[in-house]
Amino acid sequence: MPTPRGVLALAFSGGLDTSYCVPKLADAGWEVHTVFVNTGGTSDEQRAAIARQARAVGAVAHHEIDARALVFDRFVRYLIQGNVLRGEVYPLSVAAERTQQAISVIDVARRIGAAAVAHGSTGAGNDQIRFDIALRVLAPDLQIVTPIRDEGIRREQSIAYLTERGLPVPEGAGAYSVNRGLWGTTWGGGWTHDTWAGPPAELIDAPADAPAPAELVIEWREGVPVALDGELLEGGALVDRIGGLAEAYGIGRSIHVGETALGIKGRIGFEAGAALMLIGAHRELEKLVLTKWQSFWKDQLGRFYGDRLHEGHYFDPSLRDIEALFTSSQARVTGETRIRLAPGRFQVVAARSPYSMMDPSIATYGEENLLWTGDEARAFARVSAIPELLAGKAAARGNGGGA
């Protein structure tokens, strides 16, 4: 018999890696409590199946935490307000949720008197960094246990381990690593490791039974989406509703290649229609109400914010400062946006706001204006050319061309 080690809280998804961890940790003497943190993207039936899987592979107890509202309020609202897209493509579908999962697992660990927290991350991905940083910052007294990472376990080894013990192997365990959440779904493994390999049909083709093109209207208050087609909805529910529409149309499917926290390149497939539509609509509304330099600095800080969150550094105080700037910048980001949906694509076709700076009573771009005369416009253009004129003359002198 193994020597008892105490109570352990395992971040549990119901997938292959965490299913392997339960009996492995129990064999090592731990009293394993599984913790599933619901960050969206799962149905009641799927969550029930996760609980059954936890018990089937030997968990002493299973805990489910509903963190959807926390994910929206703590992460998603700022990812929208910052228009955060990593590599201008990917809306941080996983990074938006992993830190909250770690926070919630720590809360359960405290409640059950655990001596350790475990996760099923490998040694080659970003999730291990996100979990470990959160644990070191919030619970430095708890031991971190990572069987997959420590032993270098591959997927086929996990399957064999469970099979040999007569324990259920999760459906589809040998194909991909799939992460579903409020802010989107990602796929890793298989074709994603070959940069010349294309994705499977379900990540490219629009559904054959996609609805006819239609439009939806999103209402915004201070940079936060609050209503869909006139119906007021809490943030997470609104994201879920738009996500369901996007899935029906096959909207938001793409591929991302980028830097990982470990310095290597990573490639994933993802489906994040709600995230892409909300960020796209929010950006169009901002264009009406923000000044040029508000938008400029938000873009710079949004990129930095996304990078730090992606690499697990949510607890850096600079991110709170950036969130404060985002919040301040959104004071007038109120109004409505209209989005047209069609199979496989969307377009933000209209936006309006009581704070719009596009005022036809003052000027109409390319046509007429009431604030300046033609002579004043000519003088403005002449003065605006001075820096480039001086630079050109200086270059000519330096090249021997004279004054």
N, C-alpha and C positions, 0 to 999 in steps of 0.2 A: 504493500500500500504506500502511495506517495505521502510525504510529510505534509500535513495541512499548512497552507500558507495564508489563509484568511479570505476575506471577501474581495471580489474583483468585479468592476463594472466594465462590460465590453460594449463598445459602440457597435451596434448590430444592424446590418442592412437586410439580412436574409439571403444574401448572395453567397457565392462559393467561399470566398476568403474568410468571411466572418463565421460561416457555418463550420469551416475547418477549425477555427480558433476555439470554439466552445469545447469540444471533446479534448482537444490538445491541451488546453489550459486546465480542464478538469483532471486529466491524467497527471498533470504536474502538481496537483494538490490545491488548486484554487476553487473556491465556491463561486461559480460564474453566474452573474446576473447580466442578462442581455438588456440593452437599452436601444430602442428604436426611436429616433428623433424624427418626427413627421415634419418635413420642411416643404410639403406639397408634392404633387405629382403622383400620389398613390390613392387608390380607391379603398373603400371599406373592406372589400373582399381581399385586396392585395395586402392590406395591413393585417387582416386576420390570418392570411397565409404566412406572413412573416412571423407572427406570434406562434403559429403551429410549428414552423420550422425551428424556431428557437427551443421550444420544448422537446421536439423530436431529437435534436442533436445533444440534449442534455443540460439545458439551462436550469438552474435552481429556481429562477424567477425571471419573468419578462416584464419590462417596463416600457410603456409607450408615452412619449411626450409630444404634445401638439405645439410646435414652435412656428407655425406658419405666420402668425401675426408678428412674432418677434423678428422673423427673417425679413418681412416687408418693412417694418419700422426701423430696424437697426441697419439693414443693408440695402434692400431693393430701392427704397425711396431715394437714397443718395446715388445709387447707380443710375437711376433715371435722371435725377437732377444734374448729375455730372456728365450725362450722355456717354457713359463708359462702355467702350467697345475695345477689347484688346486686339491689337493689330488692325483696328478699324473694322473688325469682322465679328469677333466673339464676345457675347455679353456676360462673361464670367458666370456661367450657369452653375458651376460647382463651387467656385471660390465664394460665391455669395452665401453659401449655406454651410460649408464645412466648419467654419469657426463657431457658428451657432450650435451645430451638433456637438462640438467639443464642450462648449459652455454648458449645454443641457446635460451631457453625460457627467460632467463634474458635479452638477447640482444633484443628480441621482446618487452619485458615489458618496457625496457628503451625507445624504439622507439615509443610506443603508449602511453607513460606517465602513466603507470600502478602504482597503489599504493600497489598492492599485487600480489603474484604469488601463484598458487594453484597446487597441484598434487593429484592423486587418490590413493596414496599408503595406505596400511593398517598399523596398528600398530605392526604387527608381522613379517614384512619382512625386507630385506636389502635395498630396494629401497627408503624407507622413509629417511634412514640415508644418502644415496648418494645424494638425492635431497636437504635435509636440510643442509648438510655440505657445498655443493656448494653455496647455497643461503646465508648462514651466512658468508661465506668467500668473495663472490663476490658482494653481494647485501644486506648488513645488514640493510639497510634502508627500505627494502621491507617487508611487512607483509607476513607470510607464512600461507596459509589457506588449511586445510586438512579435508574435511567433512567425508571421509570414516574412517580415523583414529580417529578423535575426537568423532564421534558418534558410533564407533564400528559397522559399517554397514556390514551385511553379504550379500552374493551374492543374496540370495532369497529376501532380503529386497529391494535391488536395482532394481531387476526385477519387484517386486510388485509396487514400486514407479513409475517407468516409465510406466508400464501397466495401472495403475490407471489414469494417465494423458494422455493416448492415445499417448505416445511417443514410437518410435521404440526401441525395445530391440535388441542389436547386436546378430547376428546369433551365436549359440553355446555358449551363455553367461552363461548357467547354468552348463557347464561341467568343463572346465579348464581355468586357466589363461595362456595365450600363449603370449610369447614375441619373436618377430622375428627381426633380425637385420643382419648387415653385417657379424658378427662373429658367427652366429648360431641362433638356435631357442630353447627355453626352454618351458617345460610344468610344471605347478604346480597345485595342487589340485587333488581331486579324489584319485586314486590309490597311488599317491606319498606320502600320509599321512600314509599309512600302509606299514611298511618296509618289510612285508611278501607278499605283493601283487605285482604281476608282471605287467609289462606295457602292454598296448594294442598291438595288432598284428602289427599296423603300425609303432611301435617303435622297433620291433624285426625282423620281416620278411623282407627279401630283396624283392623288387618289382618283381612280376611274369614276367614282361616284361623287366627286366634289360638287358642292352646290353651285348654282349659277352666280355670276358676279353680283356683289351687293356692297352697300356702304354701311359704316357704323360711325357713330359720333361719340367722342370721348370728351368729358368735361374735366377741366383742371382747376384746382385752387392752390395757388402759391406753389406751383411745380409738382403737385401730387394729383394723380388721376383719382377722381372721386365718383364718377358716374359714367355709365355706358348706355347710350341711347335713352337718356333721360332717367335711368334707374340708378339711384344712389347705391353704391356698393362699398363695403370695406375693402381695403387695398388688396389683401390676398385673394378675396373672392372675385374682385375685378380682374386680377391677373389670370386666375383660373378660367374665368368666363372667356376672356380673349384667347387664352391658350387653347380652349376647346374649339373655338372658331378657326383658329390658325391651323390646328391639326386637321380639321375637316377639309380645308383647302390645300393642305400640303405646303403651308407657308412657314418659312423660317428654317429650312434645312440647308446646312452648309458644312464646310470643312475649315478647320483652323490649324495652322502650323505656327508655332511660336516658341519663345524661350520659356524654360521651366525654372523653378526655384533652384534647381541643382546645376543650372548652366548648360544643360543639354537641350536639344530641340525636341519638341513633342508635337504630335499630330492627333487630332480627334475629329470625329464627326459629331455634329450636334443638331438638335431641333429646338429652336427657341423663338417661336413665332410671336408670343406675347411680348417677350423682352424686346425684340427687334422693332415691333410695331410701336410699342410705348416709347422707346427711345427715339425712334424716327419722328413720331408725332410731337413729342416734347421738344425736340430740337427745332421743328418748324414753328411751334408757338413761340419759343424763345427768340427766334429771328425777328419776330414782330415787335418784341417788347424790350429787349436788352440793347444796350449800346455796343458799339464795335469792340471796345476794350473790356467790357464785362464778358463778352463772348470769348475774346482772345484768352483772357486769364483763366476763365473757367475751363477752356479746352486744355490748357497746359496742366492745370491742377487735376483735372479729371483723369488725364493720362497717368499722372503720378499716383493718384489715389487708387486707380485700378491696378497698377503694377504692384503696389504694396499689399493690397488686399489679396491679389492673386498669389503672392508669395508668402502669405500667412501672417503678415505684419499688421494685422488689424489694430493691435493695441498700441502702436506708435502714437504718441500724443499729437503728432503733426496731422494725423487723419481727423482728429476731433477739430483741429483748427480749420481744415479744409471743409469739413461738414458745416462748420459755422459760416464759412464764406458761401457755400452752396445755398444754405438756408437764407442768408441775407439777399443773395442774388435772385431768389425766387419770389420776392415780395409782390411783383407784378406779373408773374407767369400764371395768369388766370385767364380762362377763356375756353374755347372749344376747338377741337380738331376733327376733321372728317377724313376717314380712311376708306379707300376702295379696295375690296378683296376680290381676287380672282384666283383660279387654280394655279398654285405654285408661286404667287407673287402678291404684293400689295403696293399701294401708292398713297402717300399722304396728299390728298388733293385740295384741302382747304384748311384754313385756320383763321380764327378771329378772337379779338380780345378788346375789352374796354380800354386797355392800356396800349393799344397798338400805336407804334411810332410811324406807321405808314399812313400818312394823312393826305388824301387827295385835295383837301382844301388849301394845302400849302404848296404842294408840288406833285406832279405826275411824272415818274421817271421816263425820260426820253421824249417828253411832249411839251409840258409847260410848267411854269412856276410862278409864284407870287412874292417870293422873298428876295429875289435879286434880279438885276437887269442883265441883258446880254453883255454890256460893257463890263459889269462886275464879274461875270463868269469868265470873260476873256482875261481879265486881270488876275483872277484866281488861278487860271491855268498857267499863266505866265510865271507867277510867283512859285507855283508848285513845281515847276521845272528846274528851279535854281539848284538844288543839291546835285541832281544828275548832270546839269550843265557844268557846274564847277568841277565835278569829278571827271567828266570827259576832258575838260580843258587841262586839268592837272595831269591826266594820263598822257595827253598829247605832248605836253612839255617834257615829261619824264622820258618819253620815247624820242625826243629830239625834234618834235614837230613844231616847237615854238609856241608862243602865246596864242 
